[in-house]
């Protein structure tokens, strides 16, 4: 999804979205892909799944309500993300 599309979808100010995306980039949870003048944001599912596994193991240990981590996966649609 392009940064502009994401901003419109979320209804965030550009500076707010930039701050949030910078945190996600620093954690390697998203990657940028430049397509001409458009920057697309792509989820890093491998990193997300690693984070879920870590949090489940270290934060949910012994708590039945927490349950097992469910892996993140890209949407299976014909539309470009």
Helices and strands as residue ranges (DSSP letters): H 3-10, H 14-26, E 30-35, E 38-43, H 45-59
